[in-house]
């Protein structure tokens, strides 16, 4: 599958919420991700962040490699292939971390895709230097 063909991208937050029953976003993440019947694209950096957060929950942690093996979660090597663009984004946005930067770049590579996230910062970040990133996120109270 070509990278640009993905309809949905996923951030670490919804992955954590999906796999951790005690996470504040568990219900929303489960409802959102379970209805999608197509692969989700993400970056190795975002998956590493999710794995780090799930490190003490082995049952949840082992699901991530299974999702990758089954083709439900597809890793795109953004940092390795687009380091200058990641660097540019990190220099522009003071609050941005590397995982977020790789997802902005992935959104540029998949311009029709929507990013599933719980991170409000993605409402401020811009792809292609001035374009809002289409997001799917929970309603805030």
N, C-alpha and C positions, 0 to 999 in steps of 0.2 A: 504494500500500500504506500503510495506517495505521501510524503509528509503533508503536503498542502491539501490532501483529501480528507483529513480529519475534521469532524464536526465539533468535537469536544476536547478540551484540554483540561487537565486537573492539577490543582495545586496540592501541596502537602496537607493543608488543613482538612479538606474533605476526605482525604485518604485516612488520616488519623481518626477523624470522626466516624467514618464508616467502620473502622476496625476496632475502635475502643468504645465499648458500651458505656463507659463512664464519662466520655468526652461531652462537653456542652453542646457540640454540634452533631452528636451521634444520630439523633432522630432525623434531622434535616439531611445529613449526608447520606444516610441509608435510603431515605425516600428519593433523594435526587439521583443517586448513582444506580440504584437497583432497577429503575425504569429504563435506563439506557441500554439498548441492545446493539451496541457497537463498541469497538475498541476506543479507549481513552488514551490520548497522547500526553506525555509529561516529560520531564527532564530527569536525568540521573541525579542532579543536584536536589530537585524537589523530593525525589524518592529517598535520597540520603537523609534529608531533613525529617521526613516522616519516620524512617527507620530509627533515627536517633531518638525521636520523641516516644517511640514504641519499644525502646530497648529493654524495658523491664516487663514487657508483656509478650512473652514468647509465643503464645497461641496466636496473637494478632500479628506479630512480626513475621512469622513464617508464611502468612497469607500473601504478602507482597511478592515474593518470588513465584508463588503459584499463579497469581494474576498475570505476571509477566510471561511465564511458561505457557499459560493458556491463551495468550494473545489478547487478553482483555485490557491489559495495561501495556502500552508501547513506549519504550524509552527512546528519546531523541537526544543524541549527544551534542547539545547546543554549546556548552562551554568549550568543548574541544574543537568544534568547527567554527564558532563565531566569537572568539575571545575578545576581539577589538570592540564589537558591538556591546558585549556584556560590560566591558570596561567603560565605554562611553555612557551607558545607562547608570552605572554605579557612580560615576563622576557627577552626573546630572542630578540624581535623586539621593539626598543625604540619608534618608531613612531606609532606602532600598537595600535588601541583602542579595547575595548572589543567586539564591534560589528564585527570588522574584525577578531578577534581571533575566535569568534564563527563560522564564515563562513569558516575559514580554517579547523576547526574541522569538520564542516558539510561536507566539501569537502573530508575529510578523511573517513567519514562514507558513502559517496556516491562517490566512486573512479571513476566511469564512467561519472559522471555528470560534466557539464561545468558551471562555475560561470559567470553570467551576471552582469557586474559591469562597472562603469566609473572611478574607482579608480586604478590609475597606480601602487599603492603600491602592489597590488596583483601579479604583475610581479616579485617582489622581495621576497614575502613570499613563504615559502616552506611547503608543507604538507609531512607527514611521514618523517620529518626532512631534506629531501634533494630533494624532487620531486616538480617540477613546478606545479602550479595549472592551469588546463585548463580553460581559460577565453574567454568570448565573450565581447569585449569592442569596443568603437568607435575608428576609425582611428584618430590619432592626426594630426593636420595641421603642 
